[in-house]
């Protein structure tokens, strides 16, 4: 059966807001609610004649009919951006046609694989993974979307002060699998380090307590070889999040093929090898320094005096690695959940709903206050 147009409109507005825990905040034009709205041009052949405005909107309107979008009282400027966005040149975006339904999809310059919002089918952007842009490897997803959803639920569990918009089922289901571009650096490090160490011994002789401290000069030298140190090559991805979900198991690394992409999003790199190399060098240097320091044992105190480490750079590989991601904006701040699509290791930023915090505080404090007052009155 076909749903009535008014019912469909309510499902897309007020009921959708209720489903994600934002009833009264969005989905309505009312005092105290966010001023989110769109303005459509009804002067189109497929929208005339207009016997029923809501029916025309639900059954006939197209995305191309939208002329103006207002986000929380901020109107789009002449470049198509609201005040909270920075204006983007036309060169930052391009259009492709969905191979299934023919709809026009807007992509930024780094998008390599996406999904059509109209028919849901995957769309591979031509040319993004060809020639010099073709990755050497791809690491397939091992964990499914259901696995990612369960991990996210477990991450949210036991956190009563989270906003409802984070814990709602509809919100959690928006998690997406993304093939993130990475540079994998080969190389090595060789070096030496010296340390000032000491041992302290306290003992008694007759009526005296004697403290004896022995000082040592410790020298260590060594080398390490590194293979496929991962550094994310996407400016969209927070470096600390990508570092936190390591390591990846390279045993499952496969030669790149677009056959792995359908069903997932993917980006090509927009951070070059040269811009990423410092991060790889730092990790090599710090890893060797820590390895040398870990061999200095048996001392009560140890201070590094000097480190001299030389790096040897090797081959660099281009790979796509699997990450489940969910990005949420709440009260003007961005919060990102990321999970290794192979191992399940996760990291996430979580906000605190102050309203829920103070509500729970009041619920606990009120009966305690009454009980303490009664006890004081009884004692007095």
N, C-alpha and C positions, 0 to 999 in steps of 0.2 A: 504494500500500500504506500501511497505518497503522503508524507506528513504535511499538515497544513502550513502555509507560509508563515503565519504568526508564531506557530510552535517552533519552527526552524529558527526564526529570528530570536526567540527567547533562549533557545539552546546555545546560540552563538554569542549571547550577551549576558543577560542576568543569570541564567543557569550555569553558564561557563564560569562566571565569576564566583558563584557559590561553590562550584566543584573544586576550585583551587584555593578556597578559603579566603577569598577577597570580596565577599558579598558586601555591597554598599560602597566599595572603593572604586570598582570599575564595572563596566557593562551597563551603566545607567547615566543619564544626565540629570544630576540632582545636586543640591547644595551639600558640600563636603566631599563629593566624589571627584575623582580625577577627570579632567576635561580631555578625554581621549575620544576623538571622533574623526570621521572621514566625510568628505563632501564629494558627491558623485554628479557627473554631468548627465542629466536625463534626456538631453536633446540628442539622442542617438536612435537610429532606425529600429534597433532591436528592443528599445525601451518604449516605443510608441505603438499604439495608443496606450495611455496609462489609466486603466480602469481601477487598478488596485496597486497602490504604491508599494506596499510590503510584498505582494506577490511578484511584482516586477523586479524588486530588489533581490529576492531569494531565487527566483527561477530564471531570470534573464540577464542580470547585471554581470559584467566581466571586470577583472582587475584593471583593464585599460580605461574603464569608466571613471576611476578615481582621479579627481583633480587636485584635492587638497587633503593633507593628513595633519592632524593636530595631536601632539603628544603632551598630555598633562599640561595644557594651556600654552604650549609652545608651538607656534605655527611654523610650517616649513618656509624657508627662505627661497629666493629665486633660484638657488642651486639644488633645491629639493631636500634640504637638510633642516632640521629643527635647531633651536639655539644650543642644545646640549651636544650637538654633533659638529665636527669640523667639516667644512665644505670639501667635497671631493671632485676632482676634475673628471670629465667624461672618459679620459684615458685610463682611469682606475678601474673601469668596469667594461664588460662586453656581454653580448647576448648570444645564447645558443638556443637551438630548438630542441625540445624534448623528442627523442627518437620514437617515443610511444604515442604521445597525444598531440605533439606539435606545438605545445605551449612555449612561449618565450621565457627563458630562464635568465636572470641577471646574475652574473658571476664576477668576482673580483679577479685580479690578474694572477693570483696564486692558486685559485680553485682548479683542481684537476678531476675530481669526481664529486658528484652531488646527487641529490634525489629530487625528482619533480614534485612540487607541493600539490599539484593538481591530480596526478594519477598515481604518485608514489613510486614510480619506476626509477631505477638508477639511470644516471646520465653521465657518460664519460666525456670530458671536454677534449676535443681533438687538439693534438699538437702539444699538449702540456707535458707529455711523457715520451717525447720523441727526440731523436738525435742526442745532443749533449745533455738534454734534460731528462733522459731516460735513467731511472735508478738502476743501480747494480743489483740490489737485493730487495726482497720484501719479506717481512716476518708475519705470517698469517695469524689472524685472531684465533686463539684457542678457547677463550671464554665467550659465551654467548651473551646476548642482551639480558636474558633472564638471570644469568650469573651476576652481571653488573648491577641489575636492579636489586637483587638480594643483598649484594655487598653494600649498596648505598643505604638500604633499609637498616642493615646492621650498624652502619656508620652513624645513622641518625638516632638509633635506639638509645634510650636512656638520657636523652637531651631534651628535657621538658620545656626549655626556654626557646627552642627553635620556632620561627614563624610558621604558621600553618601552611603558607604557600610553599615551603620547602618540603614538608612531610606529606603533602597530598599525593594520592596515587597518580593523578593526571600529570603532575609535575615530574615525578620520578620517571614516568614512562617516556619522557622527552629525552632521556639520555641517548647519546649518539656515538657510534663507533667511528673513529677517525684514524686514517693512516697519516701519521705525522712524519714529515721529512726530517731525516737525521744525517749528519756527516759522521762517518765512523773512521777514526784516525788510528793508523798504525804508527809505531815509533818505539823509542826507548829512552832511558835515562841512566846516566852514570854519574857517580859523585862520591864525595867524602864529607864527613862531618866530625866535629870535635865537641866534646861535652865536658863540663865541670861537675864532677860527682862527689858525693861525700857520704860517709856513714858515721853515725853518732852513737856512742855507747856510754851509758851512765852506770856507775857502780860505786859502792861504798868501801872505804878503807878506814877502819877505826871510827873516829867521830866525823870523818869527812865524806862528803859526796863528791865524787869526781866525774866530770863530763869529758869524755875523750872523743874528739872529732878527727877523722882521717879523710884527707882530700885526695882525689884521683883525677888524673887527666885521661879521658877516654877518647879513643879515635875509632871510627868505623868508616868502611868504604864498601861500595857494592854497586850493582847495576840491576835494572829490571827491563824486561821487554814488554811492550804493550801492544794489544791487538784489538782493533775495533772499539776504541773509546768513543761512546756516543755523545754527540752534541746536537741538540735540536736546531734545525735550520729554518724554523718558522718564527717570524716576528710576532705572530698571534699567540704563541704559547709562552706562558711564564717559565723562565729558565728554572726557577726553584722547584716548580711542580714537576717538570720533566725530569730533573735530577732526582727528585724524591721517589719516583716510581721505578727507578732502576733496582736491580739489574734485569736485562733481557737475556733469554736463553738463545744464544746464536746457533745452537744445534738444529733449530727448526728454520733457520734462514734459508730462503729459496731464491733462485734467480728470478728477477722481476718479470711479472706477467700481469697484464690488465685483467686476467681472469679472476684474480683475487679481489678486485675492487667492487663489483656489484654488491649493493646492500650497505656500503660504507661511504663515508665522505673521505676525501683525500685532498691534500694540498701539495703543490710543488714548493721547492725551497725558494725563499726570498731573502735569506741570510747567506752570504757567500762563504766559501772556505776560508778566505783570508780573515773575514770578520769573526769566524768561529774558532780560529786556530788558538787564540790566546786562552780560551777556556780549556781546550784540550791540553795545552802546554802546562797550565796551572795545575791540572789534575795529575799529570805525570810527575811534575816536580814535587807536589805535596805528597803523593803516594810514596815516592822513593824516600823522601825525608822522614815520613812516618815509619816506613819499614826499617830504616837505619836506627831510628830512635827506639823502636820496639826491641832491638837486640841488646840495648843497654839495661841490664837487669842486675839485681842484687845490691842496689844502692838505695839509701834512704832518701836522697835528694839528687836531682840531676837537672842541669841547666845547659841548654844548647849555647855554645860559644860561636860556632861558625859552621856554615853549610856552603858547599861548592858543588853545584849540580849542573851538568851539561845535558842538553836534550838532543836526541837524534830523531829527526822527523822521517816518516815513511809514507806509505801509500794512503790515500784517502778514498773511502768508498761512500757511495750515495745510497741510502736505504730508506724504506718506508716502514715504520714500526707502529704496532697497534695500540691505540689508547681509547678507552671509553671516557667520554667527557659529558659534563652537564654544567652549563653556565647559567647563572641566575643573577638578575639585578634586583636588589631590594633596598629601597630608600636611597637611591642614588649611588649605591656601591655594588661592585661586581664581585660575585662569589663563584669560585670554580672548584668542581669536583673532577678529579682525574684518576683513572685506574689503569694499570698495566693490563692490556688486553690478552696477555699471555700468562702472567704469573698471578694476577689478582691483587698485587700490591697497590694501595691507594693512598691518596692525599686529598684533603678537602678543607676549604675555608667555610666556617659556619658563623652566622650572626646570632645575636641574642635579641629576642623580642622583649624590650623593656616593659611593655605593657603586661605581658604574661609573667615576667619576673616579679614586678611589684604586686600583681594580682595574687600570685602564690605567696609572696611575702606577707601580704595583708591577711590572707586566709590562715596562715600559720601564726602570725603575730597576734591577731585579735583574740583567739581563745586563750593563748598564753597570758596575754595581758589581763583577761578576766580572771584566770586561775590565780595569777600572782596577786591581784588585788584582793581576791577572796582570802588567800592565805595571810596576807598582811593584816587584813581586818580581823581575822581570827586571832592572830598573835597579839594584836594590840588590844 
